[in-house]
Amino acid sequence: MQDVSTLVAQAREGRPRAVARLISLVEGASPQLREVMATLAPLTGGAYVVGLTGSPGVGKSTSTSALVTAYRKQDKRVGVLAVDPSSPFSGGALLGDRVRMSEHASDPGVYIRSMATRGHLGGLAWAAPQAIRVLDAAGCDVILVETVGVGQSEVEIASQADTSVVLLAPGMGDGIQAAKAGILEIGDVYVVNKADRDGADATARELNHMLGLGESRAPGDWRPPIVKTVAARAEGIDEVVEALEKHRAWMEERGVLTERRLTRAAVEVETIAVTALRERIGDLHGDRRLGALAEKIVAGELDPYRAADELVAGLTEG
């Protein structure tokens, strides 16, 4: 067993090994997880969480790396959670080396962690909320969360980030059409990356048109900007940072930032509670109570919904 208070103190000092161990405790659902979260709770709330999502090939990792460079120029500590597909063999992150971010590996002001989805849908790893808390408590000023890159199913990032950035690129075929039902509805800032390619202006125009369809914004509401970048050459990245800071200021001025964080905390509590309940139900296979309810359903004495209500009531009372 590791001493949690010592690990947290070391993480606050910027020691990457301590941060890594804390996140490993989170990912592994360690018996010490509750102690970790309790220790971290009073130390969180200072980080600005930015989510980056988009279809594969739009340059999310390159853009994330460029944003790290931009924030480091402002002398801000940056944490990166790069969520990758899971290996079907080991369960680990397939792209765990994060080659495109290797230039930051020796920077003590940057912490980069790959996390495997482990089958979790929505573009994020199930442990992402707690990992964000670790980086927050460790003193990161900005936390960049890069999703797995599976297209329109990645809407979950909107519930985990203060600001969501949606990346697109020209020449991606039906990229906008494929994404419009999901990620085009969650962006606070839109980035057309690889803007040196043919079709970048057309992509930006189409995006602007789609964002205008059916929108009903009141005066003073946030209008998501569209920024064109060439992340590989760091072109347009300062404009992205400027757009992010404007959105953060807008949220703080109107209380939206607090509202989003309250919603995020509520979702986190709900997820933990549902997971705990599901585990308890899983332990019931072969249990006398579950068998008795099944017998009543088969005999026509009880319907499945009433049986479920009785089961839940029994679990919560127990």
Disulfide bonds with the S-S distance in Angstrom:
none
